[in-house]
């Protein structure tokens, strides 16, 4: 679900930037509370996107601590729904967000 969401964001950003060549590519951050999940997401992204695309959009995956003092245009938060035992993804728009796991 996260890889699909990142792909959708990149496609939409590319469409928007066609009309404004000076606009910087959107930067993307993905937050997961678990280091193991972070590594799995990184591997999945690397299988779908080239290194060039990952650098172009400053795609970073990490725990909340990874992003302390850093900014991204779009943040995707992966949460675990404890009651249902399944993953939920939530997209957070905005430059400044608080640490969602603090």
Beta strands, then each sheet from edge to edge (+ up, - down):
strand 1: 28-32
strand 2: 60-62
strand 3: 74-81
strand 4: 86-93
sheet 1: 2+ 1+ 3+ 4-
end
